[in-house]
Amino acid sequence: MSVISNEQPDITPQNHYLVPDQLAGDEKDLAFEIAAAGIDEAEDLFVSAKEELWNINRWENACPGIPFQFRLADSHGHLVGRRARKGDHIRIGRPGSDSPSGAIHDWVVVEAIEYDDYPDENRESFAVHLRPSSAPAAAAGGYCEATSTVVVARDHQLLKSTYHGRNEMPTGNNPEADRDASAAWLGLSEAEWNCLLRGFLHMR
């Protein structure tokens, strides 16, 4: 297995139908690729990558040291230990935010989960599409155009993990400071997304 590229996406947004149009704000496309030694290894790596992406509660394991905790919750806000489903929410907080004095959590809703298999072309993909939301138990807030689409894909022996951010809230010269000062979820930094993309493919 060899690393092909990092942070230089060759996958266009049009290659996955869950990525919406860019309307305003920031647009971000990131990718990480590896080549397996053969088809069997590639298929095994894809199954493993799909499980890493699908199991939201394990995202911290994919990127040790990431400054957030991801906890999957059902549509009522109850934390669950299963794979994600459409309509679930992800509770996002800093480490230690489960304590009574912890920070208020941010939430995103799982709008879509899609597995596509093209056996005649020897390729397959698995995608999770997210959008910022209010807490499940809270009154619904305004609609947010920002979305995050994460994809793991296999094309013959090539494995890819990609991130497509659309209509994200713009950040200035110091994204970390902007994120800490904002009450809104500004998403992960490029470095953090790249860390997760590598982790989904077990390149840590």
Number of C-alpha atoms within 10 A of each C-alpha: 12 10 13 13 14 16 18 12 17 14 16 11 18 10 8 15 9 22 20 19 12 16 12 13 13 14 17 13 19 21 23 27 26 22 20 20 12 12 16 12 13 21 21 12 21 26 16 15 26 22 15 22 26 20 15 20 22 18 20 17 15 21 21 12 11 18 12 17 20 18 21 27 24 20 18 13 17 13 16 13 13 13 15 22 18 16 16 24 29 30 23 19 19 16 15 12 15 13 8 8 8 12 13 14 17 20 25 23 25 24 18 17 19 13 13 11 13 10 8 6 9 13 17 18 21 23 25 23 23 25 20 24 21 17 20 20 10 10 8 10 10 8 10 12 17 23 23 23 24 24 25 27 23 26 18 17 20 23 25 27 31 26 28 22 22 23 19 21 17 12 14 9 7 8 16 14 11 15 18 11 9 10 11 14 18 19 20 17 12 15 12 16 20 21 19 29 30 24 22 28 24 15 15 13
